Amino acid sequence: MEEELCSFTEFDVPGPEDWKKLAIEALKGAPYEKKLVFQTDEGIDVQPIYSLDDYLKNDVAEQFPGVSAFERGVEPTGYLKQVWRFAQPVRLSDPAEANRRIHEQIKGGQNCVHLEIDRATRRWEDPEGTRRDSAEPTEGLNLFCREDLATVLADVPIDRLPLHLYAGENPATALGLLASAFFKNGERSKIHGIVAGDPFSEWACNGLSLGSVSWQLDTLPALIRWVKKHELDIKTILIRGDYYQDSGAHSALEVAIVLGLYTEYLRELLTRGVSKADAAFSIALSIGIGPNFFMEISKIRALRVLLHQVQEAFEVPGHVQGAFIHAKVARWDKTLYDSYVNLLRNTSQAFSAVSAGVDSLEIPAYDALFNSSNAFSERVSRNLHHILEKESRLTYPIDPAAGSWYVESLTESFCKKAWAIFQEIESLGGILKALQGGWVHKAIDASREKRDKPVRTRKRPFIGTTLFANRQEKSSDFFRQGDTADPLERYRQHMKTRTHFSLPKEVGKSFLKGDVAAMEAIVSFFREGGTIGTLKRLLTPGSDPTPIELLKPYRSTEAFEGIRERTERWEARRGARFPLYLILYGSLTQYKARADFSEGFFEVAGFQSERTPGVRTLDEASKAIEELPALPEGDAGIFVICSSDELYPEIVPPLASRLKARFPNGRVVLAGKPASGQEQAYKDGGVDRWIYMGCDLVDFLTTIQNEVMPDA
């Protein structure tokens, strides 16, 4: 007898509405939109299930990689021909040490040379004119003359490996130093990569030290034309979208600001006689990669789509459409405490960046917050690239996110949200007016507040800092390590031998007119031994007086770390732990959950709690309170009552009263939110405040620290 196989044709194929109907029934009256629809920081509703119909609604879903609107990437072959650039930076101040680190990186498989210069170099300041504590570790390379850069890149194959160097507000000195050190007469240089600035973002985040925004824009055509004359594959503008994300902008706002900056640069360059092709070619983008895995994939894909729309509106020639996208793993979600968890954060964010098809990726060391030159942690970050490329094999599926109904739908929603914000920026007159008028700051502040609220209430926990804090870890363990080399002596030796260098007076005017000869004069100036500080005095008008409120980068856990450090200072000064006791009442099942919650709650602030024995009567509780050690005169302790809601009305007022009688300066805290109508009775009994799921930890812990350790 022939066996009959089930074909499943007798079953109906369930659609999205069928699943939704079953979900609503399972919720038993709870609102579907509230329970199952998640809203992101960007205000995008994420549905619990997506279908083929959602995918087909996307206008660009069926396109191939390399085809406009470039949602799936500019390169048709993805990473098959060229893997992304491993843009791990060198931050050592001393040129010789930096050179050794670069060779270590190349030996370790790095395919890109990324130089991170210090603040003085970005602002064209010589060491002699820069105040610096010689014991304070540096935060980047200090380059003031051509010999410095020649030393840094000695025997480095920069004709083969791309160079990344973000120069701050104006890259003229970086380009001049590079050309003076490595260009040979009559030979076309093969140096390529990014040697760029972003005067708009520097103005918004750090202030301008060389000249006004107008002066900065007037100098850009000379740089772009000089690069073209020498047939260099170098980007001279790098739009720092990551600046805005680190200041609090959500992903859609970050992309909208980047589009606004891109549009403004194109407009300004075109009005100064730069061709559309040259202007578009000169601009690269730097984007921050945050912790929302699928959102970050969709962000990069949406950015390419929206950038294509802008380029189409400007009629940018097809052969230069798209843009080089450098991704930088975000700083705002990295923690000082339990820094090894940053490894996991870095891995997830790097994975999302590569899955989205970025051209270049920078992964900070897991201990970068307190250690600027740790070769081990830098190697771990570099190896993440190798793991993603070789072990995870992310180079083989071209655009691995393509076809995901969720990612495609999220990309479409992201495009609409970011484009609407971009249009609002344009309606204000462009990004410059939006920055100077304060619109960008207000938008970022609103985004920051929304993003921080779930962090402060631990609905968005940070392992090791706001959840499962390691009480044994101390902030004193995180002493700053790094390169403390002082460039001042190197500068003085240089000036002893190089005293005859000058810059023709007409260079300043020709520089502002976009004349290539101005850049050639700058190159010659550095060949003669000129320094960046001297060039600044001869060429630039100085700092920009245009008033603007600077954006402030931050990290989400800074407030928690400050609270914990305050407790550590108090305990170090007293030589003892701060007294915090959990008063346990009832059976184990009645007090354990709240005792565990309270212990974890106060560990966030660095408090180590001690539990009293579980008691079942008020007399036993009174005895336990009497057995607690006395506090030094004038000191305050914290006493947390832990039990069940059923017992609280009966036990809380007398327990709180006895605690206040025994410890007049102490603070009595109730674990759990009082039932309606009970608050005043508990306060009258002596309860100072209560803790519960969803309360603002920063406000609570700061307030109670002000009360119990005002001198810390």
ABEGO torsion letter per residue (X at the ends): XBBBBBAGAABBBBBAAAAAAAAAAAAGGBBAAAAABBBBAAGBBBBABBBAAAAAABAAAABBBGBOAGAAEABAAEAAABBBBBBBBBABABAAAAAAAAAAAAAAGBABBBBBBBAAAAAGBBAAABBBBAABBBAEBBBABAAAAAAAABGBBAAABBBBBBAEABAAAAAAAAAAAABBBGBBBABBEBBBBBAAAAAAAAEBAAEBAAAAAAAAAAAAAAAAAAGBBBBABBBBAAAAAAAGBBAAAAAAAAAAAAAAAAAAAAAAGBBAAAAAAABBBBBBBBABAAAAAAAAAAAAAAAAAAAAAAGBBAAABEBBBBBBBBAAABBABGAAAAAAAAAAAAAAAAAAGBABBBBBBAAAAABAABAAAAAAAAAAAAAAAAAAGAAABBGAABGBAAAAAAAAAAAAAAAAAAAAAAAAGEAAAAAAAGAAAAAAAAAAAAAAAAAAAGABBBBGAABGBBAABBAAAABBBEBABBAAAAAAAAAAABABBBBBAAAAAAAAAGBAAAAAAAAAAAAAGBBAAAAAAAABAEBBABBBBBBBBBBAAAAAAAAAAAAAAAAAAAGBBBBBBBBBBEBAAAAAAAAAAAAAAAAAAGBBBBBBBBBABAAAAAAAAAABBBBBBGBBBBBBBBBBAAAAAAAAAAAAAAAAAABAABBBBBBEBBBBGAAAAAAAAGBABBBBBGBBAAAAAAAAAAAABAAX
